[in-house]
Amino acid sequence: MYINLRRKPLLSVIADDLSCGGTYTGKEAMGLLWSMRPVPGSREGLRLRKLNVCIPQLVNISVYSGHVGVGFREQDPLASVLTERWYMAPGVRRIDIKEKGVRGTLFIPHGPGPFPGLLDMWGGGGGLLEYRAALLASHGYASMALEYFNPAEVNTAELELNYFETAFNIVRDHPQVMSDRVGLFGLSLGSIVSISLAAWSSVVKPRCCVCISGNHTHARGGTIGDVFNEFITNVHKVRMDENNYEIWRGMGLPIPDDISQKVDVGKINCPILLVNGDDDQNWPTVESAEDMAQMMRAAGNEHLLTRLEYPDAGHLIEPPYSPHFRATKFLKDGQKVILLWGGTTKPHSDAQEDSWKKILAFLQQNMYSSSGPRAKL
Amino acid sequence: MSMKPLCVKLSVQPSRGLVDEKFTILVQNLLPGFQLTIHALHQCEDGHSWEAFAHYTADATGTVNVSEDPSLDGTYSGVEQMGLLWSLRPVPGSKYGLRMRKMNVQTPMVVTISVYQGHRTEGFLDQVLLASVMVERWYMAPGVQRVPITDGKLTATLFLPSGPGPFPGLLDLWGGGGKLVEYRAALLASHGIASMALDYLTPQITKETGKMVDNDYFETAYRVLEQHPQILGSRIAMLGLSFGSTVTLRMAVYSQVVKLSCAVCISGSHVQPIGGGLEQILASFSKHAYKTRLDENNQVIWRDLMLPIPTDPSLKVDMGRLQCPLLLVVGEDDQNWPTHESAMDVKEMMDQAGNSHLLTVLSYKNAGHLIEPPFMPFARASTFKTITNPPTKVMVLWGGELVAHSRAQEDAWRKTLVFLRENLYGGMKHGASFSNL
C-alpha cells in the first residue's frame, strides 16, 4: 500500500510496506497513517504538524500491482481513494484570542454548553499549534491553544507564571466554560508549566492536569526563558548519536535531591496524569515521574497521581495515528540542530493510541463526571 | 430521577460521513434511569425544517447508546441505529406534502442531534438543551469530481470517483417529475462507479424546442460514457426509478447502441407502447387517466392506469430479449405504479423465454414507490408537479409504511451496490441471478 500525503507541493510523504522491516507489518488497521515518513530524498529532520485546522488533512490511499518498494510516483496505481482526516468536528468554533497580553486560539464545542475547559500548551518549539486543542474541542472540551513564545525564541521568553494564570482565567471566565472545571494539558515545556501552576499558583485551581513528557526539576521563579536556560546549563552533558543528533536527556540527570531545585509537587491538590515514554532521549521524564511519585508519597497526595509509561516510546507523544518522529529539527540559539526524541515507530504509535484513549477517559472522569474528581484511573 | 445531571456528554461517530453510512449516537454521564429525548433537526435547502425524536432511559451506567438501546416512543421505537434520520418529518405547522431531496450535492446535509431532559414530544426549540452536536452527511466522497455535461445537447452531470480510473460507468435516471437530480449518481460515484445523472424530461433542449427527446438522446448519453477516457466502455449499466425504469428497459432490450453490463429498475414497469417516443408513452398513460382513484385524503392513486398488465406484446417490452442481468426493486404497497404486478409479469415472460436466470426481483412488503438511498426520510404522499403543459400540482400517494419502507431502502441499496459491483467490477462472466443476495 502506498500513501501520498498531499500537503504543500514541497512535501510529500510516502509509506512503503516493504523494506527491511517495512514501515509496518502484521495486522495494523491504522498502520498506513502512523508509519508515514518523508519520501526518499526529503530534507532531514522533518516533522508533520497541521497548522490550518479548518481544512482536513488529505491522504491518498492507493493500490499498486505487485510488491512495490520504490518509484511510486513513476507508476500508475490500480486504484486510489482520497480520505479526509479532520482535527475539527462539524460545529466546533474557532476563536482568536488576543486579550490581556495573552495570545492563543480558543476552540468551543458545538452545543449549548457550558463545557469543561482546557488550557493546551506545547513545548520548546514555540509558536501557536492549534491541532490538539481543536481535537479536544471535538471531544467536548472548550480548549485554548496557548502561544507563549515565538519559535526559536524560547531562551529569551520573558513570560512568567502570571502569563499562564491570565490565560487560564480567560478560559475560566468565558461564558461557555464551566468555571470550576478547567484543566491543564501540556507536552514537554507545556507540562513543566502545568506542573508548576498546579503546585505553586495561588490564582489558578486546575480541575486536573494532563502532562505528557514533562518534568518537575526546576526552581521556583523566573521566566520561561530562565527555566529553559536552567535546563540547558549543563551543555557538556549533551551527547551525540551516530547521526550527530543531539541527546539532551543527560542534562536532566541526576534528579536533584534538593527540594528547592524542584517543583514542590507535594502541594498539588488535583488529579494529575503523567504520560511518558521510556525511550525519551530528550529528557529523563520517567526518572522525573518516579521522583515526583516519591515526593507525593511523602507529602500524602500520591492518590492524585496516575502514571502511564510506555516501553520504547519517545518524547513526542502526540494524538493517535500521527507519524512517529524519532528526531527532528529544532532551532536553538538561532541554530538549526536535530534533536533525538527517541522511540521506535510501532511501540511509539501504540503508545499514542493507548495514551489518547486513557487521556480522554481521565478527562471525562474528572471534568464531566457528576461526582467529584477521581484521582486514579 | 428529575435532577438535571451535570455535563451530559453526547457524541455522534462519525461526525462526517456519506449519507448511506451508519453512525453511533452515545449519550454519557447521565444519572441511571434518567429520562431523555434525543432529537434530530435538519433544515433542508428550501428552508423547511425536519425533525425526529425518540425517548430513552439511561441504563445503570448512566449511558444511552442508540445502536443498542430501545426507543420507548417518538418518531420511531425499538432499537433503531439510524431511526433519527429515516423518521425525520416536517416540523408541526409545515406545509403538507413535502419531500426532502438534496439538489446541491457539493455541500453536506447538516443534521443537529440534541439531548433534552425528559420525554418530550413538542416545543423542542423552547426547551433547555442538555447537549448538541452537528453531523455532516455527504452525497459526495472526498475526491469525487462533479462534471457538468452539455455535449450532444445533453443536460447531465457526470460524477467521477476518486482515483486514476478507469471506472465502470452508469446512466442514472429519475422519474416523471423531471429536473436534473444528482444525488444518487453522486453517491454511486462515491462507491466507485462513474455515474451520469441525466435530465431527459425537462432538459435544456426541450425547454428551447418544446419537443421531448427521443431515443437518440439516451444513446448519446451512453456514448458519452462509453467514450470517456476514464470510463470502461465495456462496463456500463443503467439505473432507473419509476419512469426512468421505463426508459432503461426500452434501451436495454431494443437499442442497437446501448450495450449494458446490467440494469437496475426501481419501482418501474415494462408496460409501455413499443415503438414511438416518450410522448407516446406519456400519452398512453393519459389515455387511462380515468382510472385514477383518490384515497380518503383526496390523494391521487395512479397504480391502476397500467392495470391490468396487458397481454398484447406491442404494449410491453419483450423481456425475453433481454441479454443482461436485471435487478428489479419493487414495493408491494406502491400506490403510484403497479410495480409488483409488473415484476411478476416480467418474471413470467422471462421464464417462458428461458432467460430468467438474468432476473433478480427484490419485492418489499409495505414499501411504497419512492425507494431511495437509505436513511432518507419517507414520504407516503407528496406534492407532484406534472411536466405537462401547463403543469399541474397534485398530491400523489406513493404508498408504503414508515418502518417497512425505511428497511426496504436500506436493504435494497445494499443489494443494489452488490449487484452493480458484481456485474461491473466482477470477472468477465456476467453473474446470473443473485439468490444469495
Interface residues (C-beta under 8 A of the other chain):
Chain A: P56 L58 S62 D76 P77 A79 S80 V81 L82 T83 E84 W86 A89 P90 G91 P109 H110 G111 P112 F115 P116 S138 H139 G140 M178 R181 Q364 M367 Y368 S369 S370
Chain B: P5 L6 C7 K9 L10 S11 S15 R16 Q28 N29 L31 V110 T112 S114 V128 L129 L130 A131 S132 V133 M134 V135 E136 A141 P142 G143 P161 S162 G163 P164 G192
